[in-house]
Amino acid sequence: MLAVSVGPLSLPVAPLLLLLATGLASSLANYLVKHWLTVKTSGEPPSALATEATGAIWGALAPGLLAARIAFVALHAEAYLATPWALLDVRDGGWHAGAGALGGAAYLLWRSRKTPALRRTLLTATLIGAGFWQLGSWLTALPQARAMPAIDLLALNSGKSTNIEQVMRSAQEQGRPVVLNLWASWCGPCRAEMPMLQAAQQREQDVDFIFVNQGESAAAVQAYLDAQKLQLANVYLDGPSNLGPALGSRGLPSTLFYSSDGRLHSAHMGVLNAAALASKLQDLQRQ
């Protein structure tokens, strides 16, 4: 699952999970302080320490995210050199979980430097929150781990019927990784990333880029491509919009990255920038 639908909105799952995990850790810290610590062991009333504990956990988000971002950019520095402003575009999903955890832990140690008795509580609550986040990430990834569904598609250039299984199998037989983009012409972020994806398709000859339009007619899609002077290969139509939900995506654009053996390597909901795409392709081609 890449997104959760809330009325007309589709919200990415990853940041929602992070907020839920932080809220859980904060609530646990509040509870544990009041039941583990006393004035005798800490020197302060539990109510004051509970406020300090919850504030520390929420406060750890900023340094944790900053460390996660810096580490990710450092690991993919080459991808960001061409467009340095992309460093600030956090919509690209570029975060390093391990570095983020270390950054958050360092902040918690610093925050509790004057109250060592608080550290056991913060450590326990944070570990439980991290476990919740890890479990949630695993569970939401389960639908994506299933075999590719046999969703019928229509090839835009030939008008021939096929299905996504056959399209993906063709790439696997040639030992090529796949970038699968779900889009629609009415979707603003889809339109924003399309020229960049076209350039990548023309440049990356060892990767198959597959564009599956969701819910539009062949005439509407062709009119959009002509108007924008886009020359995309491998454009398919999914008239009933079945593929997105089958892959766990309820928002557009969604881009999924498959290794050459057909395994889902990563997925991204929302607009991609050139640096994010380059970093994901680097990781994909190392598989």
LOSEVO-776412 format. One record per residue (C-alpha): x, y, z; residue in three letters. Coordinates in steps of 0.5 Angstrom, whole numbers, always signed. Layout:
! residues N
<site><east>X</east><north>Y</north><up>Z</up><aa>ALA</aa></site>
...
END
This chain:
! residues 287
<site><east>+0</east><north>+0</north><up>+0</up><aa>MET</aa></site>
<site><east>+3</east><north>+7</north><up>-2</up><aa>LEU</aa></site>
<site><east>-3</east><north>+11</north><up>+0</up><aa>ALA</aa></site>
<site><east>-9</east><north>+12</north><up>+5</up><aa>VAL</aa></site>
<site><east>-15</east><north>+15</north><up>+2</up><aa>SER</aa></site>
<site><east>-18</east><north>+20</north><up>+6</up><aa>VAL</aa></site>
<site><east>-24</east><north>+23</north><up>+2</up><aa>GLY</aa></site>
<site><east>-22</east><north>+26</north><up>-4</up><aa>PRO</aa></site>
<site><east>-15</east><north>+26</north><up>-2</up><aa>LEU</aa></site>
<site><east>-9</east><north>+20</north><up>-2</up><aa>SER</aa></site>
<site><east>-4</east><north>+21</north><up>+3</up><aa>LEU</aa></site>
<site><east>+3</east><north>+17</north><up>+3</up><aa>PRO</aa></site>
<site><east>+3</east><north>+12</north><up>+8</up><aa>VAL</aa></site>
<site><east>+11</east><north>+13</north><up>+10</up><aa>ALA</aa></site>
<site><east>+10</east><north>+20</north><up>+13</up><aa>PRO</aa></site>
<site><east>+3</east><north>+18</north><up>+17</up><aa>LEU</aa></site>
<site><east>+7</east><north>+11</north><up>+20</up><aa>LEU</aa></site>
<site><east>+12</east><north>+16</north><up>+22</up><aa>LEU</aa></site>
<site><east>+8</east><north>+20</north><up>+26</up><aa>LEU</aa></site>
<site><east>+4</east><north>+15</north><up>+29</up><aa>LEU</aa></site>
<site><east>+10</east><north>+11</north><up>+31</up><aa>ALA</aa></site>
<site><east>+12</east><north>+18</north><up>+34</up><aa>THR</aa></site>
<site><east>+6</east><north>+19</north><up>+37</up><aa>GLY</aa></site>
<site><east>+6</east><north>+12</north><up>+40</up><aa>LEU</aa></site>
<site><east>+13</east><north>+13</north><up>+43</up><aa>ALA</aa></site>
<site><east>+11</east><north>+19</north><up>+46</up><aa>SER</aa></site>
<site><east>+5</east><north>+17</north><up>+50</up><aa>SER</aa></site>
<site><east>+9</east><north>+11</north><up>+52</up><aa>LEU</aa></site>
<site><east>+14</east><north>+15</north><up>+55</up><aa>ALA</aa></site>
<site><east>+9</east><north>+19</north><up>+59</up><aa>ASN</aa></site>
<site><east>+6</east><north>+13</north><up>+62</up><aa>TYR</aa></site>
<site><east>+12</east><north>+10</north><up>+63</up><aa>LEU</aa></site>
<site><east>+15</east><north>+16</north><up>+67</up><aa>VAL</aa></site>
<site><east>+9</east><north>+16</north><up>+71</up><aa>LYS</aa></site>
<site><east>+10</east><north>+9</north><up>+73</up><aa>HIS</aa></site>
<site><east>+17</east><north>+8</north><up>+73</up><aa>TRP</aa></site>
<site><east>+20</east><north>+14</north><up>+76</up><aa>LEU</aa></site>
<site><east>+19</east><north>+17</north><up>+83</up><aa>THR</aa></site>
<site><east>+21</east><north>+24</north><up>+86</up><aa>VAL</aa></site>
<site><east>+27</east><north>+20</north><up>+90</up><aa>LYS</aa></site>
<site><east>+30</east><north>+17</north><up>+84</up><aa>THR</aa></site>
<site><east>+29</east><north>+23</north><up>+79</up><aa>SER</aa></site>
<site><east>+29</east><north>+29</north><up>+83</up><aa>GLY</aa></site>
<site><east>+23</east><north>+32</north><up>+80</up><aa>GLU</aa></site>
<site><east>+16</east><north>+30</north><up>+80</up><aa>PRO</aa></site>
<site><east>+14</east><north>+25</north><up>+75</up><aa>PRO</aa></site>
<site><east>+9</east><north>+30</north><up>+72</up><aa>SER</aa></site>
<site><east>+14</east><north>+35</north><up>+70</up><aa>ALA</aa></site>
<site><east>+19</east><north>+29</north><up>+67</up><aa>LEU</aa></site>
<site><east>+13</east><north>+26</north><up>+63</up><aa>ALA</aa></site>
<site><east>+12</east><north>+33</north><up>+60</up><aa>THR</aa></site>
<site><east>+20</east><north>+33</north><up>+59</up><aa>GLU</aa></site>
<site><east>+20</east><north>+26</north><up>+56</up><aa>ALA</aa></site>
<site><east>+14</east><north>+27</north><up>+51</up><aa>THR</aa></site>
<site><east>+17</east><north>+34</north><up>+49</up><aa>GLY</aa></site>
<site><east>+24</east><north>+30</north><up>+48</up><aa>ALA</aa></site>
<site><east>+21</east><north>+25</north><up>+43</up><aa>ILE</aa></site>
<site><east>+17</east><north>+30</north><up>+39</up><aa>TRP</aa></site>
<site><east>+23</east><north>+34</north><up>+39</up><aa>GLY</aa></site>
<site><east>+28</east><north>+28</north><up>+36</up><aa>ALA</aa></site>
<site><east>+24</east><north>+28</north><up>+30</up><aa>LEU</aa></site>
<site><east>+27</east><north>+34</north><up>+27</up><aa>ALA</aa></site>
<site><east>+35</east><north>+32</north><up>+28</up><aa>PRO</aa></site>
<site><east>+33</east><north>+25</north><up>+26</up><aa>GLY</aa></site>
<site><east>+30</east><north>+27</north><up>+19</up><aa>LEU</aa></site>
<site><east>+35</east><north>+32</north><up>+18</up><aa>LEU</aa></site>
<site><east>+41</east><north>+26</north><up>+19</up><aa>ALA</aa></site>
<site><east>+37</east><north>+22</north><up>+15</up><aa>ALA</aa></site>
<site><east>+36</east><north>+27</north><up>+9</up><aa>ARG</aa></site>
<site><east>+44</east><north>+29</north><up>+9</up><aa>ILE</aa></site>
<site><east>+46</east><north>+22</north><up>+9</up><aa>ALA</aa></site>
<site><east>+42</east><north>+20</north><up>+3</up><aa>PHE</aa></site>
<site><east>+44</east><north>+26</north><up>-1</up><aa>VAL</aa></site>
<site><east>+51</east><north>+24</north><up>+1</up><aa>ALA</aa></site>
<site><east>+50</east><north>+17</north><up>-1</up><aa>LEU</aa></site>
<site><east>+47</east><north>+20</north><up>-8</up><aa>HIS</aa></site>
<site><east>+51</east><north>+26</north><up>-9</up><aa>ALA</aa></site>
<site><east>+52</east><north>+25</north><up>-16</up><aa>GLU</aa></site>
<site><east>+45</east><north>+25</north><up>-17</up><aa>ALA</aa></site>
<site><east>+44</east><north>+31</north><up>-14</up><aa>TYR</aa></site>
<site><east>+50</east><north>+35</north><up>-17</up><aa>LEU</aa></site>
<site><east>+46</east><north>+37</north><up>-23</up><aa>ALA</aa></site>
<site><east>+40</east><north>+40</north><up>-20</up><aa>THR</aa></site>
<site><east>+43</east><north>+42</north><up>-13</up><aa>PRO</aa></site>
<site><east>+36</east><north>+45</north><up>-11</up><aa>TRP</aa></site>
<site><east>+33</east><north>+38</north><up>-11</up><aa>ALA</aa></site>
<site><east>+36</east><north>+38</north><up>-4</up><aa>LEU</aa></site>
<site><east>+31</east><north>+42</north><up>-1</up><aa>LEU</aa></site>
<site><east>+25</east><north>+38</north><up>-5</up><aa>ASP</aa></site>
<site><east>+24</east><north>+33</north><up>+1</up><aa>VAL</aa></site>
<site><east>+18</east><north>+30</north><up>-3</up><aa>ARG</aa></site>
<site><east>+23</east><north>+25</north><up>-7</up><aa>ASP</aa></site>
<site><east>+23</east><north>+21</north><up>-1</up><aa>GLY</aa></site>
<site><east>+30</east><north>+21</north><up>+0</up><aa>GLY</aa></site>
<site><east>+31</east><north>+19</north><up>+7</up><aa>TRP</aa></site>
<site><east>+36</east><north>+14</north><up>+10</up><aa>HIS</aa></site>
<site><east>+33</east><north>+10</north><up>+16</up><aa>ALA</aa></site>
<site><east>+39</east><north>+8</north><up>+20</up><aa>GLY</aa></site>
<site><east>+42</east><north>+15</north><up>+20</up><aa>ALA</aa></site>
<site><east>+35</east><north>+18</north><up>+22</up><aa>GLY</aa></site>
<site><east>+35</east><north>+13</north><up>+28</up><aa>ALA</aa></site>
<site><east>+42</east><north>+15</north><up>+30</up><aa>LEU</aa></site>
<site><east>+41</east><north>+23</north><up>+29</up><aa>GLY</aa></site>
<site><east>+34</east><north>+22</north><up>+33</up><aa>GLY</aa></site>
<site><east>+38</east><north>+18</north><up>+39</up><aa>ALA</aa></site>
<site><east>+44</east><north>+23</north><up>+39</up><aa>ALA</aa></site>
<site><east>+38</east><north>+28</north><up>+41</up><aa>TYR</aa></site>
<site><east>+35</east><north>+24</north><up>+46</up><aa>LEU</aa></site>
<site><east>+42</east><north>+23</north><up>+49</up><aa>LEU</aa></site>
<site><east>+43</east><north>+30</north><up>+49</up><aa>TRP</aa></site>
<site><east>+36</east><north>+32</north><up>+51</up><aa>ARG</aa></site>
<site><east>+36</east><north>+27</north><up>+58</up><aa>SER</aa></site>
<site><east>+44</east><north>+29</north><up>+60</up><aa>ARG</aa></site>
<site><east>+41</east><north>+33</north><up>+66</up><aa>LYS</aa></site>
<site><east>+36</east><north>+27</north><up>+68</up><aa>THR</aa></site>
<site><east>+40</east><north>+20</north><up>+67</up><aa>PRO</aa></site>
<site><east>+34</east><north>+17</north><up>+70</up><aa>ALA</aa></site>
<site><east>+30</east><north>+19</north><up>+64</up><aa>LEU</aa></site>
<site><east>+34</east><north>+15</north><up>+59</up><aa>ARG</aa></site>
<site><east>+31</east><north>+8</north><up>+60</up><aa>ARG</aa></site>
<site><east>+24</east><north>+11</north><up>+59</up><aa>THR</aa></site>
<site><east>+26</east><north>+14</north><up>+53</up><aa>LEU</aa></site>
<site><east>+30</east><north>+8</north><up>+50</up><aa>LEU</aa></site>
<site><east>+24</east><north>+4</north><up>+52</up><aa>THR</aa></site>
<site><east>+19</east><north>+8</north><up>+49</up><aa>ALA</aa></site>
<site><east>+23</east><north>+10</north><up>+42</up><aa>THR</aa></site>
<site><east>+25</east><north>+2</north><up>+41</up><aa>LEU</aa></site>
<site><east>+17</east><north>+0</north><up>+42</up><aa>ILE</aa></site>
<site><east>+15</east><north>+6</north><up>+37</up><aa>GLY</aa></site>
<site><east>+21</east><north>+4</north><up>+32</up><aa>ALA</aa></site>
<site><east>+18</east><north>-3</north><up>+32</up><aa>GLY</aa></site>
<site><east>+11</east><north>-1</north><up>+31</up><aa>PHE</aa></site>
<site><east>+14</east><north>+3</north><up>+25</up><aa>TRP</aa></site>
<site><east>+18</east><north>-3</north><up>+22</up><aa>GLN</aa></site>
<site><east>+12</east><north>-7</north><up>+23</up><aa>LEU</aa></site>
<site><east>+7</east><north>-2</north><up>+19</up><aa>GLY</aa></site>
<site><east>+12</east><north>-1</north><up>+14</up><aa>SER</aa></site>
<site><east>+13</east><north>-9</north><up>+13</up><aa>TRP</aa></site>
<site><east>+5</east><north>-10</north><up>+13</up><aa>LEU</aa></site>
<site><east>+4</east><north>-4</north><up>+8</up><aa>THR</aa></site>
<site><east>+9</east><north>-7</north><up>+3</up><aa>ALA</aa></site>
<site><east>+5</east><north>-14</north><up>+3</up><aa>LEU</aa></site>
<site><east>+1</east><north>-12</north><up>-3</up><aa>PRO</aa></site>
<site><east>+6</east><north>-10</north><up>-7</up><aa>GLN</aa></site>
<site><east>+10</east><north>-16</north><up>-5</up><aa>ALA</aa></site>
<site><east>+5</east><north>-21</north><up>-9</up><aa>ARG</aa></site>
<site><east>+6</east><north>-23</north><up>-16</up><aa>ALA</aa></site>
<site><east>+4</east><north>-18</north><up>-21</up><aa>MET</aa></site>
<site><east>-4</east><north>-18</north><up>-23</up><aa>PRO</aa></site>
<site><east>-6</east><north>-20</north><up>-29</up><aa>ALA</aa></site>
<site><east>-9</east><north>-13</north><up>-31</up><aa>ILE</aa></site>
<site><east>-11</east><north>-12</north><up>-38</up><aa>ASP</aa></site>
<site><east>-8</east><north>-7</north><up>-42</up><aa>LEU</aa></site>
<site><east>-9</east><north>-3</north><up>-49</up><aa>LEU</aa></site>
<site><east>-2</east><north>-1</north><up>-52</up><aa>ALA</aa></site>
<site><east>-3</east><north>+6</north><up>-55</up><aa>LEU</aa></site>
<site><east>+1</east><north>+5</north><up>-61</up><aa>ASN</aa></site>
<site><east>-2</east><north>-1</north><up>-64</up><aa>SER</aa></site>
<site><east>-8</east><north>-1</north><up>-60</up><aa>GLY</aa></site>
<site><east>-7</east><north>-9</north><up>-59</up><aa>LYS</aa></site>
<site><east>-9</east><north>-12</north><up>-52</up><aa>SER</aa></site>
<site><east>-4</east><north>-15</north><up>-47</up><aa>THR</aa></site>
<site><east>-4</east><north>-15</north><up>-40</up><aa>ASN</aa></site>
<site><east>+1</east><north>-12</north><up>-35</up><aa>ILE</aa></site>
<site><east>+4</east><north>-19</north><up>-33</up><aa>GLU</aa></site>
<site><east>+6</east><north>-20</north><up>-41</up><aa>GLN</aa></site>
<site><east>+9</east><north>-13</north><up>-41</up><aa>VAL</aa></site>
<site><east>+13</east><north>-15</north><up>-35</up><aa>MET</aa></site>
<site><east>+15</east><north>-21</north><up>-37</up><aa>ARG</aa></site>
<site><east>+18</east><north>-19</north><up>-44</up><aa>SER</aa></site>
<site><east>+23</east><north>-14</north><up>-40</up><aa>ALA</aa></site>
<site><east>+25</east><north>-20</north><up>-35</up><aa>GLN</aa></site>
<site><east>+27</east><north>-24</north><up>-41</up><aa>GLU</aa></site>
<site><east>+32</east><north>-19</north><up>-43</up><aa>GLN</aa></site>
<site><east>+34</east><north>-18</north><up>-36</up><aa>GLY</aa></site>
<site><east>+32</east><north>-11</north><up>-36</up><aa>ARG</aa></site>
<site><east>+30</east><north>-7</north><up>-29</up><aa>PRO</aa></site>
<site><east>+23</east><north>-4</north><up>-30</up><aa>VAL</aa></site>
<site><east>+21</east><north>+3</north><up>-28</up><aa>VAL</aa></site>
<site><east>+13</east><north>+3</north><up>-28</up><aa>LEU</aa></site>
<site><east>+9</east><north>+10</north><up>-28</up><aa>ASN</aa></site>
<site><east>+2</east><north>+10</north><up>-27</up><aa>LEU</aa></site>
<site><east>-1</east><north>+17</north><up>-29</up><aa>TRP</aa></site>
<site><east>-6</east><north>+21</north><up>-32</up><aa>ALA</aa></site>
<site><east>-6</east><north>+27</north><up>-36</up><aa>SER</aa></site>
<site><east>-11</east><north>+31</north><up>-31</up><aa>TRP</aa></site>
<site><east>-6</east><north>+30</north><up>-26</up><aa>CYS</aa></site>
<site><east>-2</east><north>+36</north><up>-25</up><aa>GLY</aa></site>
<site><east>+4</east><north>+32</north><up>-21</up><aa>PRO</aa></site>
<site><east>+4</east><north>+27</north><up>-27</up><aa>CYS</aa></site>
<site><east>+5</east><north>+33</north><up>-32</up><aa>ARG</aa></site>
<site><east>+10</east><north>+36</north><up>-28</up><aa>ALA</aa></site>
<site><east>+15</east><north>+30</north><up>-28</up><aa>GLU</aa></site>
<site><east>+13</east><north>+27</north><up>-35</up><aa>MET</aa></site>
<site><east>+19</east><north>+31</north><up>-39</up><aa>PRO</aa></site>
<site><east>+24</east><north>+29</north><up>-34</up><aa>MET</aa></site>
<site><east>+21</east><north>+21</north><up>-35</up><aa>LEU</aa></site>
<site><east>+21</east><north>+22</north><up>-42</up><aa>GLN</aa></site>
<site><east>+29</east><north>+24</north><up>-42</up><aa>ALA</aa></site>
<site><east>+30</east><north>+19</north><up>-38</up><aa>ALA</aa></site>
<site><east>+27</east><north>+13</north><up>-42</up><aa>GLN</aa></site>
<site><east>+31</east><north>+16</north><up>-48</up><aa>GLN</aa></site>
<site><east>+38</east><north>+16</north><up>-44</up><aa>ARG</aa></site>
<site><east>+37</east><north>+10</north><up>-40</up><aa>GLU</aa></site>
<site><east>+38</east><north>+4</north><up>-45</up><aa>GLN</aa></site>
<site><east>+38</east><north>-1</north><up>-40</up><aa>ASP</aa></site>
<site><east>+32</east><north>+0</north><up>-37</up><aa>VAL</aa></site>
<site><east>+25</east><north>-1</north><up>-39</up><aa>ASP</aa></site>
<site><east>+20</east><north>+5</north><up>-37</up><aa>PHE</aa></site>
<site><east>+13</east><north>+3</north><up>-38</up><aa>ILE</aa></site>
<site><east>+7</east><north>+8</north><up>-37</up><aa>PHE</aa></site>
<site><east>+0</east><north>+6</north><up>-36</up><aa>VAL</aa></site>
<site><east>-5</east><north>+11</north><up>-36</up><aa>ASN</aa></site>
<site><east>-11</east><north>+11</north><up>-31</up><aa>GLN</aa></site>
<site><east>-18</east><north>+11</north><up>-33</up><aa>GLY</aa></site>
<site><east>-17</east><north>+15</north><up>-40</up><aa>GLU</aa></site>
<site><east>-19</east><north>+14</north><up>-47</up><aa>SER</aa></site>
<site><east>-14</east><north>+13</north><up>-53</up><aa>ALA</aa></site>
<site><east>-16</east><north>+19</north><up>-56</up><aa>ALA</aa></site>
<site><east>-15</east><north>+23</north><up>-50</up><aa>ALA</aa></site>
<site><east>-8</east><north>+21</north><up>-48</up><aa>VAL</aa></site>
<site><east>-6</east><north>+22</north><up>-55</up><aa>GLN</aa></site>
<site><east>-8</east><north>+29</north><up>-55</up><aa>ALA</aa></site>
<site><east>-5</east><north>+30</north><up>-49</up><aa>TYR</aa></site>
<site><east>+2</east><north>+27</north><up>-52</up><aa>LEU</aa></site>
<site><east>+1</east><north>+31</north><up>-58</up><aa>ASP</aa></site>
<site><east>+0</east><north>+38</north><up>-55</up><aa>ALA</aa></site>
<site><east>+6</east><north>+37</north><up>-50</up><aa>GLN</aa></site>
<site><east>+10</east><north>+34</north><up>-56</up><aa>LYS</aa></site>
<site><east>+12</east><north>+28</north><up>-52</up><aa>LEU</aa></site>
<site><east>+15</east><north>+22</north><up>-55</up><aa>GLN</aa></site>
<site><east>+14</east><north>+16</north><up>-50</up><aa>LEU</aa></site>
<site><east>+15</east><north>+9</north><up>-52</up><aa>ALA</aa></site>
<site><east>+11</east><north>+3</north><up>-48</up><aa>ASN</aa></site>
<site><east>+5</east><north>+7</north><up>-47</up><aa>VAL</aa></site>
<site><east>-1</east><north>+3</north><up>-44</up><aa>TYR</aa></site>
<site><east>-8</east><north>+4</north><up>-43</up><aa>LEU</aa></site>
<site><east>-12</east><north>+2</north><up>-36</up><aa>ASP</aa></site>
<site><east>-19</east><north>+4</north><up>-38</up><aa>GLY</aa></site>
<site><east>-22</east><north>+2</north><up>-31</up><aa>PRO</aa></site>
<site><east>-16</east><north>+4</north><up>-27</up><aa>SER</aa></site>
<site><east>-15</east><north>-3</north><up>-24</up><aa>ASN</aa></site>
<site><east>-8</east><north>-3</north><up>-24</up><aa>LEU</aa></site>
<site><east>-6</east><north>+2</north><up>-19</up><aa>GLY</aa></site>
<site><east>-11</east><north>-1</north><up>-13</up><aa>PRO</aa></site>
<site><east>-8</east><north>-8</north><up>-15</up><aa>ALA</aa></site>
<site><east>-1</east><north>-5</north><up>-14</up><aa>LEU</aa></site>
<site><east>-3</east><north>-2</north><up>-7</up><aa>GLY</aa></site>
<site><east>-3</east><north>+5</north><up>-10</up><aa>SER</aa></site>
<site><east>-9</east><north>+10</north><up>-9</up><aa>ARG</aa></site>
<site><east>-6</east><north>+16</north><up>-12</up><aa>GLY</aa></site>
<site><east>-2</east><north>+19</north><up>-18</up><aa>LEU</aa></site>
<site><east>+3</east><north>+19</north><up>-20</up><aa>PRO</aa></site>
<site><east>+6</east><north>+13</north><up>-17</up><aa>SER</aa></site>
<site><east>+12</east><north>+10</north><up>-20</up><aa>THR</aa></site>
<site><east>+15</east><north>+3</north><up>-18</up><aa>LEU</aa></site>
<site><east>+22</east><north>+0</north><up>-19</up><aa>PHE</aa></site>
<site><east>+23</east><north>-7</north><up>-21</up><aa>TYR</aa></site>
<site><east>+29</east><north>-11</north><up>-21</up><aa>SER</aa></site>
<site><east>+31</east><north>-15</north><up>-27</up><aa>SER</aa></site>
<site><east>+28</east><north>-21</north><up>-24</up><aa>ASP</aa></site>
<site><east>+21</east><north>-18</north><up>-23</up><aa>GLY</aa></site>
<site><east>+22</east><north>-16</north><up>-15</up><aa>ARG</aa></site>
<site><east>+19</east><north>-10</north><up>-13</up><aa>LEU</aa></site>
<site><east>+25</east><north>-6</north><up>-11</up><aa>HIS</aa></site>
<site><east>+22</east><north>+1</north><up>-9</up><aa>SER</aa></site>
<site><east>+16</east><north>+5</north><up>-10</up><aa>ALA</aa></site>
<site><east>+14</east><north>+13</north><up>-10</up><aa>HIS</aa></site>
<site><east>+8</east><north>+16</north><up>-9</up><aa>MET</aa></site>
<site><east>+8</east><north>+23</north><up>-12</up><aa>GLY</aa></site>
<site><east>+12</east><north>+27</north><up>-17</up><aa>VAL</aa></site>
<site><east>+19</east><north>+25</north><up>-18</up><aa>LEU</aa></site>
<site><east>+25</east><north>+30</north><up>-19</up><aa>ASN</aa></site>
<site><east>+31</east><north>+28</north><up>-23</up><aa>ALA</aa></site>
<site><east>+36</east><north>+27</north><up>-17</up><aa>ALA</aa></site>
<site><east>+31</east><north>+22</north><up>-14</up><aa>ALA</aa></site>
<site><east>+30</east><north>+18</north><up>-20</up><aa>LEU</aa></site>
<site><east>+37</east><north>+18</north><up>-21</up><aa>ALA</aa></site>
<site><east>+39</east><north>+16</north><up>-14</up><aa>SER</aa></site>
<site><east>+33</east><north>+10</north><up>-15</up><aa>LYS</aa></site>
<site><east>+36</east><north>+8</north><up>-22</up><aa>LEU</aa></site>
<site><east>+43</east><north>+7</north><up>-18</up><aa>GLN</aa></site>
<site><east>+40</east><north>+3</north><up>-13</up><aa>ASP</aa></site>
<site><east>+36</east><north>-1</north><up>-18</up><aa>LEU</aa></site>
<site><east>+42</east><north>-3</north><up>-23</up><aa>GLN</aa></site>
<site><east>+46</east><north>-5</north><up>-17</up><aa>ARG</aa></site>
<site><east>+41</east><north>-11</north><up>-16</up><aa>GLN</aa></site>
END
